[in-house]
Amino acid sequence: MTIEQIVEMLIDILVQDLGIDVPRERIHSSASLQGELGLDSVAILGLIAAIEKRLGFELADAALRPSTFGTVGSVAEGVAASIAAQTATS
């Protein structure tokens, strides 16, 4: 998956699975999860669970650092790293 595809997947999760109260067209890779999108720690845990469910594997420990969950783009980069790690071990 490309970063752009991962960002689209994350937007789908945020809108469809988490039901955030932000119009889809206002969500972009530099959108702050807590500031602009209003996610709290419980919602971020829900985001992690939804990502893992869609991917079919657990995210790598390195992707679960607080710094990963700053923006949609930083989450996408963490997911891409987890996909690469999963591919390398398969």
N, C-alpha and C positions, 0 to 999 in steps of 0.2 A: 504494500500500500504506500502511496505517496503521502507526503505531509498534507497536501490539499485534500486527499480522500479521507485522511484521519480527521482533519478539521471538520469536514462535512459529517462524518460519523458522530463526532462529538456534539455538533450542533443538533443533529437528530436526537441524540440522547438527552441533551439539555431541554429541548422543546417537547419531545414525545414522552420520554421516560420520566424525566424529573418535573416536567410541566412548569418550567420557570416562566415568570410573568414579564418576559422581554420578547418583543417581536423578533421573529427569526432573522429578518433582514438587518437587525441592529447587532447581531452576534457575529463577531469577526475574530481572527486569530489573535489580535492584540487586546481583546476585551478581557478585563479583569474579572476573575471568577467571583471574588468577594465584593469588589467595588461596583462594577457596572452590572453584573448579573445577579448580585445579591445572594450568592450561595454561602451557607454557613458550614460548619464542620460536618454536620450530619448530612447535608446535601452533597458535600464532597465525597463522603463515604459512599453515598448512593451512586455518585458518578463513577467511582472506582468499581463498584460492584457491577454496574451496567456495562462498563467497558469490558471487564473480564468476561461477562456473560456473552457479549457480542463476539469477542475474539476467541472464546473457548479455552482460555488459559489465564493463569494469574500473571499480573504485571510483575516485572522484575523488581526486586527490593530497591535497586538504585532509582527506579522511577517513582517510588513512593515517598520521596523526600518532600518536605513542605515547599521548597522552591519550585518543584514541578507544578504545583497547583496555583500559580500566580495568574496565568492567562490561559486562554484556550490554546494558543500556540505553544506554550511551554508544556501543557499536558500532551499535545500532539507529538512534540519531540520526545517526551518520556514514553509514550505509547510506541512510537517508531523504534526507539532503542529496545523496548521490550520485545517487539516483533522480531527485530534483528537477532536478539539473544535467543529467542525461542527457535528461530530458524537455524541458528548455528548449532543448537543442541539436538535438533531433530535428525 
